[in-house]
Amino acid sequence: CRFFIYTSENLLLSMFVVLSVIPVKVEVEEGEKSVQLPFKTTKYLSGEIQVIWERYEPFQKAHVFTNGPNQYEEQHEVYRGRTVMNKDLLETGDLSLTLKQPTERDSGEYKCLVWRKGNFIRKKTVLLKVKGWFVCLFAGLCDCI
């Protein structure tokens, strides 16, 4: 972004500002009951709000919320029946997503995008790592830790 500060006659200052948002990292062991992808924002989100949790590489919609009801028909089949958001998310600003029965295949980058009346207003990136179980079938041949 570039900002300019003017007086009535002259340009006083011109500067570039680089905004960088560091993604949140979440780790969980495979076999856990659930994992939460955190996102807390302003309380009392008003207007026509849509919240979309998306996974990247491969691109999949993990959860879609539009002004009240969850849009389960829009989410990718691998997430059906496995995602939950708080019921009062618009009042509390807690847009966290709970993913049930996480597996190694769920590992990756997730983004939560918040829209109001078709305009993008907020975003959060979460890097999820689900650590799988390594099973050594040949106890004498593997160096298991």
Backbone as CSV, one residue per row, in Angstrom:
resi,resn,N_x,N_y,N_z,CA_x,CA_y,CA_z,C_x,C_y,C_z
1,CYS,0.848,-1.176,0.000,0.000,0.000,0.000,0.893,1.239,0.000
2,ARG,0.420,2.276,-0.587,1.156,3.529,-0.587,0.275,4.606,0.017
3,PHE,0.810,5.316,0.992,0.071,6.369,1.659,0.683,7.718,1.340
4,PHE,-0.159,8.742,1.199,0.284,10.108,0.947,-0.280,11.001,2.036
5,ILE,0.533,11.906,2.538,0.065,12.885,3.518,0.257,14.266,2.895
6,TYR,-0.835,15.021,2.795,-0.801,16.335,2.152,-1.118,17.438,3.155
7,THR,-0.563,18.587,2.936,-1.042,19.810,3.582,-1.889,20.489,2.526
8,SER,-2.347,21.668,2.785,-3.168,22.356,1.801,-2.384,22.696,0.535
9,GLU,-1.057,22.764,0.626,-0.275,23.178,-0.533,0.683,22.110,-1.066
10,ASN,1.308,21.340,-0.208,2.374,20.442,-0.652,2.218,19.023,-0.131
11,LEU,2.874,18.130,-0.849,2.977,16.749,-0.390,4.060,16.698,0.685
12,LEU,3.687,16.323,1.906,4.645,16.252,3.003,5.382,14.919,3.029
13,LEU,4.664,13.838,2.785,5.254,12.532,2.993,4.599,11.519,2.066
14,SER,5.406,10.671,1.496,4.915,9.556,0.712,5.656,8.322,1.205
15,MET,4.925,7.271,1.545,5.605,6.077,2.029,4.843,4.831,1.620
16,PHE,5.599,3.738,1.497,5.028,2.432,1.217,4.933,1.668,2.520
17,VAL,3.834,0.962,2.685,3.650,0.108,3.851,3.314,-1.285,3.338
18,VAL,4.063,-2.264,3.777,3.795,-3.643,3.392,3.123,-4.318,4.570
19,LEU,1.922,-4.808,4.328,1.181,-5.502,5.375,1.345,-6.998,5.158
20,SER,1.794,-7.681,6.172,1.985,-9.112,6.080,1.270,-9.772,7.248
21,VAL,0.470,-10.763,6.946,-0.247,-11.486,7.981,0.346,-12.884,8.047
22,ILE,0.883,-13.216,9.194,1.496,-14.530,9.387,0.389,-15.541,9.672
23,PRO,0.352,-16.630,8.902,-0.690,-17.624,9.138,-0.535,-18.294,10.503
24,VAL,-1.649,-18.677,11.072,-1.663,-19.431,12.318,-1.352,-20.882,11.981
25,LYS,-0.506,-21.517,12.789,-0.174,-22.931,12.583,-0.849,-23.765,13.665
26,VAL,-1.532,-24.807,13.235,-2.223,-25.707,14.152,-1.740,-27.117,13.861
27,GLU,-1.331,-27.839,14.915,-0.907,-29.230,14.765,-1.762,-30.120,15.649
28,VAL,-2.070,-31.293,15.131,-2.874,-32.254,15.875,-2.452,-33.656,15.435
29,GLU,-2.623,-34.616,16.307,-2.329,-36.019,15.982,-3.549,-36.647,15.307
30,GLU,-3.283,-37.451,14.302,-4.363,-38.210,13.681,-4.985,-39.096,14.755
31,GLY,-6.281,-39.228,14.738,-6.975,-40.017,15.752,-7.650,-39.152,16.803
32,GLU,-7.291,-37.845,16.846,-7.976,-36.939,17.774,-9.443,-36.809,17.349
33,LYS,-10.293,-36.487,18.307,-11.721,-36.356,18.034,-11.997,-35.186,17.078
34,SER,-11.287,-34.060,17.285,-11.494,-32.888,16.435,-10.323,-31.926,16.573
35,VAL,-10.288,-30.931,15.678,-9.292,-29.866,15.726,-10.018,-28.564,15.381
36,GLN,-9.576,-27.471,15.990,-10.195,-26.180,15.720,-9.252,-25.291,14.913
37,LEU,-9.781,-24.748,13.815,-9.075,-23.754,13.024,-9.561,-22.402,13.539
38,PRO,-8.711,-21.660,14.264,-9.181,-20.471,14.978,-9.307,-19.231,14.103
39,PHE,-10.348,-18.443,14.395,-10.512,-17.121,13.777,-11.491,-16.322,14.618
40,LYS,-10.957,-15.358,15.354,-11.796,-14.456,16.154,-11.668,-13.064,15.580
41,THR,-12.799,-12.412,15.355,-12.820,-11.085,14.751,-13.813,-10.200,15.504
42,THR,-14.205,-9.121,14.901,-15.100,-8.147,15.518,-16.429,-8.776,15.912
43,LYS,-16.903,-8.437,17.115,-18.216,-8.905,17.554,-19.303,-8.178,16.774
44,TYR,-20.466,-8.788,16.731,-21.660,-8.208,16.125,-21.457,-7.846,14.654
45,LEU,-21.091,-8.831,13.866,-21.018,-8.636,12.417,-22.441,-8.445,11.910
46,SER,-22.663,-7.362,11.194,-24.021,-7.060,10.747,-24.098,-7.079,9.233
47,GLY,-25.307,-7.089,8.728,-25.530,-7.113,7.296,-25.606,-8.533,6.785
48,GLU,-25.583,-8.676,5.490,-25.631,-9.990,4.860,-24.225,-10.572,4.852
49,ILE,-23.936,-11.423,5.824,-22.589,-11.974,6.008,-22.501,-13.378,5.426
50,GLN,-21.408,-13.615,4.711,-21.094,-14.965,4.235,-19.681,-15.305,4.706
51,VAL,-19.531,-16.478,5.308,-18.235,-16.962,5.791,-17.921,-18.243,5.031
52,ILE,-16.750,-18.268,4.382,-16.350,-19.438,3.610,-14.978,-19.907,4.098
53,TRP,-14.906,-21.155,4.557,-13.628,-21.793,4.875,-13.246,-22.634,3.664
54,GLU,-12.075,-22.330,3.075,-11.606,-23.041,1.893,-10.247,-23.666,2.172
55,ARG,-10.034,-24.814,1.544,-8.726,-25.459,1.609,-8.055,-25.279,0.259
56,TYR,-6.752,-25.077,0.286,-6.004,-24.881,-0.952,-5.079,-26.063,-1.193
57,GLU,-4.919,-26.412,-2.439,-4.040,-27.503,-2.899,-4.365,-28.821,-2.221
58,PRO,-5.398,-29.500,-2.583,-6.334,-29.151,-3.633,-7.405,-28.194,-3.114
59,PHE,-7.958,-27.375,-4.024,-8.997,-26.430,-3.633,-10.277,-27.186,-3.311
60,GLN,-10.790,-26.946,-2.111,-12.045,-27.557,-1.672,-12.721,-26.609,-0.700
61,LYS,-14.021,-26.445,-0.811,-14.764,-25.666,0.178,-15.014,-26.581,1.375
62,ALA,-14.487,-26.170,2.518,-14.650,-26.982,3.722,-15.961,-26.667,4.439
63,HIS,-16.381,-25.384,4.414,-17.612,-24.989,5.115,-18.089,-23.654,4.566
64,VAL,-19.393,-23.506,4.401,-19.971,-22.243,3.929,-21.137,-21.873,4.836
65,PHE,-21.096,-20.652,5.362,-22.150,-20.102,6.217,-22.652,-18.835,5.544
66,THR,-23.963,-18.729,5.350,-24.536,-17.521,4.766,-25.691,-17.036,5.621
67,ASN,-25.458,-15.971,6.387,-26.487,-15.283,7.169,-27.458,-16.204,7.888
68,GLY,-26.982,-17.130,8.603,-27.849,-17.986,9.395,-27.618,-19.452,9.113
69,PRO,-28.208,-19.960,8.036,-28.021,-21.400,7.807,-26.666,-21.722,7.191
70,ASN,-26.155,-22.874,7.559,-24.942,-23.377,6.926,-25.317,-23.940,5.558
71,GLN,-24.448,-23.770,4.586,-24.712,-24.201,3.218,-23.967,-25.514,2.952
72,TYR,-24.486,-26.604,3.495,-23.792,-27.879,3.388,-23.694,-28.379,1.954
73,GLU,-24.639,-27.991,1.105,-24.589,-28.453,-0.283,-23.425,-27.837,-1.055
74,GLU,-22.853,-26.737,-0.550,-21.720,-26.094,-1.224,-20.362,-26.671,-0.797
75,GLN,-20.325,-27.395,0.315,-19.033,-27.885,0.786,-18.630,-29.168,0.053
76,HIS,-17.316,-29.362,-0.041,-16.771,-30.548,-0.700,-17.162,-31.784,0.097
77,GLU,-17.387,-32.867,-0.614,-17.878,-34.102,0.016,-16.969,-34.645,1.114
78,VAL,-15.654,-34.405,1.054,-14.773,-34.949,2.097,-14.997,-34.279,3.447
79,TYR,-15.694,-33.129,3.471,-15.956,-32.420,4.724,-17.391,-32.595,5.223
80,ARG,-18.244,-33.234,4.445,-19.653,-33.383,4.839,-19.768,-34.137,6.156
81,GLY,-20.487,-33.526,7.091,-20.698,-34.123,8.408,-19.504,-34.006,9.339
82,ARG,-18.451,-33.300,8.914,-17.232,-33.211,9.719,-16.906,-31.797,10.177
83,THR,-17.684,-30.795,9.796,-17.367,-29.412,10.171,-18.492,-28.785,10.974
84,VAL,-18.080,-27.926,11.919,-19.045,-27.222,12.766,-18.511,-25.820,13.032
85,MET,-19.406,-24.836,12.967,-19.081,-23.471,13.397,-20.025,-23.113,14.539
86,ASN,-19.622,-22.143,15.358,-20.461,-21.700,16.464,-21.790,-21.164,15.948
87,LYS,-22.859,-21.452,16.674,-24.186,-21.008,16.253,-24.347,-19.488,16.344
88,ASP,-23.670,-18.858,17.298,-23.810,-17.410,17.501,-22.607,-16.640,16.954
89,LEU,-22.019,-17.118,15.861,-20.785,-16.530,15.344,-20.909,-15.065,14.953
90,LEU,-22.060,-14.621,14.488,-22.212,-13.214,14.104,-22.211,-12.298,15.329
91,GLU,-22.718,-12.787,16.454,-22.738,-11.982,17.681,-21.385,-11.987,18.391
92,THR,-20.714,-13.134,18.391,-19.454,-13.257,19.145,-18.228,-12.902,18.311
93,GLY,-18.324,-13.003,16.992,-17.164,-12.784,16.135,-16.221,-13.976,16.097
94,ASP,-16.643,-15.103,16.687,-15.822,-16.320,16.673,-16.185,-17.131,15.430
95,LEU,-15.351,-17.014,14.398,-15.596,-17.683,13.126,-14.780,-18.965,12.996
96,SER,-14.303,-19.474,14.135,-13.489,-20.693,14.134,-14.258,-21.862,13.539
97,LEU,-13.513,-22.761,12.905,-14.104,-23.956,12.316,-13.582,-25.171,13.065
98,THR,-14.485,-26.032,13.495,-14.092,-27.296,14.111,-14.202,-28.385,13.055
99,LEU,-13.102,-29.116,12.882,-13.044,-30.218,11.926,-12.973,-31.514,12.720
100,LYS,-13.979,-32.358,12.551,-14.045,-33.627,13.275,-13.205,-34.689,12.573
101,GLN,-12.659,-35.600,13.371,-11.896,-36.750,12.897,-10.847,-36.376,11.845
102,PRO,-9.907,-35.483,12.218,-8.890,-35.073,11.251,-7.943,-36.207,10.897
103,THR,-7.549,-36.245,9.617,-6.591,-37.232,9.139,-5.452,-36.490,8.440
104,GLU,-4.396,-37.224,8.126,-3.257,-36.629,7.412,-3.692,-35.942,6.126
105,ARG,-4.695,-36.491,5.467,-5.191,-35.912,4.206,-5.778,-34.519,4.400
106,ASP,-6.138,-34.165,5.626,-6.698,-32.834,5.909,-5.611,-31.776,6.064
107,SER,-4.358,-32.185,6.159,-3.260,-31.228,6.323,-3.216,-30.275,5.136
108,GLY,-2.895,-29.006,5.425,-2.763,-28.031,4.344,-3.139,-26.640,4.787
109,GLU,-3.266,-25.749,3.799,-3.586,-24.342,4.054,-5.087,-24.129,3.912
110,TYR,-5.662,-23.503,4.940,-7.078,-23.165,4.943,-7.202,-21.647,5.060
111,LYS,-8.170,-21.088,4.339,-8.445,-19.661,4.442,-9.909,-19.476,4.803
112,CYS,-10.138,-18.545,5.712,-11.501,-18.149,6.031,-11.714,-16.777,5.401
113,LEU,-12.688,-16.684,4.518,-13.004,-15.440,3.826,-14.364,-14.951,4.303
114,VAL,-14.442,-13.675,4.663,-15.693,-13.093,5.164,-16.147,-12.027,4.173
115,TRP,-17.411,-12.132,3.766,-17.994,-11.215,2.790,-19.225,-10.551,3.401
116,ARG,-19.437,-9.282,3.073,-20.655,-8.559,3.470,-21.261,-7.971,2.207
117,LYS,-22.468,-8.407,1.889,-23.181,-7.936,0.698,-22.300,-7.990,-0.552
118,GLY,-21.538,-9.080,-0.704,-20.711,-9.263,-1.882,-19.350,-8.592,-1.837
119,ASN,-19.060,-7.858,-0.753,-17.762,-7.196,-0.608,-16.896,-7.951,0.397
120,PHE,-15.653,-8.212,0.018,-14.698,-8.909,0.872,-14.332,-7.994,2.041
121,ILE,-14.441,-8.501,3.299,-14.121,-7.647,4.455,-13.059,-8.220,5.389
122,ARG,-12.866,-9.538,5.440,-11.876,-10.116,6.341,-11.332,-11.421,5.775
123,LYS,-10.112,-11.785,6.248,-9.510,-13.054,5.825,-8.575,-13.553,6.918
124,LYS,-8.526,-14.866,7.074,-7.605,-15.506,8.018,-7.057,-16.753,7.355
125,THR,-5.743,-16.981,7.512,-5.109,-18.181,6.970,-4.640,-19.058,8.120
126,VAL,-4.947,-20.339,8.033,-4.543,-21.311,9.044,-3.842,-22.458,8.332
127,LEU,-2.650,-22.812,8.819,-1.924,-23.971,8.290,-2.155,-25.142,9.238
128,LEU,-2.805,-26.161,8.743,-3.128,-27.339,9.555,-2.177,-28.471,9.214
129,LYS,-1.601,-29.050,10.259,-0.767,-30.246,10.084,-1.340,-31.337,10.976
130,VAL,-1.775,-32.400,10.338,-2.267,-33.566,11.065,-1.179,-34.613,10.975
131,LYS,-0.593,-34.919,12.129,0.504,-35.886,12.177,-0.073,-37.295,12.199
132,GLY,0.322,-38.083,11.207,-0.185,-39.445,11.092,0.554,-40.406,11.997
133,TRP,0.003,-41.578,12.077,0.597,-42.642,12.881,1.495,-43.470,11.983
134,PHE,2.712,-43.715,12.425,3.615,-44.591,11.686,3.573,-45.955,12.367
135,VAL,3.199,-46.954,11.608,3.117,-48.309,12.156,4.249,-49.138,11.564
136,CYS,5.062,-49.683,12.432,6.185,-50.518,11.985,5.726,-51.978,12.014
137,LEU,5.525,-52.527,10.828,5.048,-53.904,10.730,6.174,-54.912,10.901
138,PHE,7.406,-54.458,10.683,8.559,-55.349,10.782,9.452,-54.848,11.900
139,ALA,9.111,-55.169,13.115,9.769,-54.607,14.292,11.272,-54.743,14.272
140,GLY,11.786,-55.803,13.737,13.239,-55.984,13.722,13.918,-55.205,12.611
141,LEU,13.174,-54.718,11.599,13.762,-54.056,10.457,13.640,-52.539,10.497
142,CYS,12.761,-52.029,11.338,12.513,-50.575,11.376,13.167,-49.966,12.618
143,ASP,13.548,-48.744,12.470,14.058,-47.988,13.611,12.939,-47.065,14.069
144,CYS,12.019,-47.616,14.835,10.846,-46.864,15.288,11.167,-46.077,16.546
145,ILE,10.669,-44.861,16.615,10.896,-44.016,17.794,9.633,-43.948,18.601
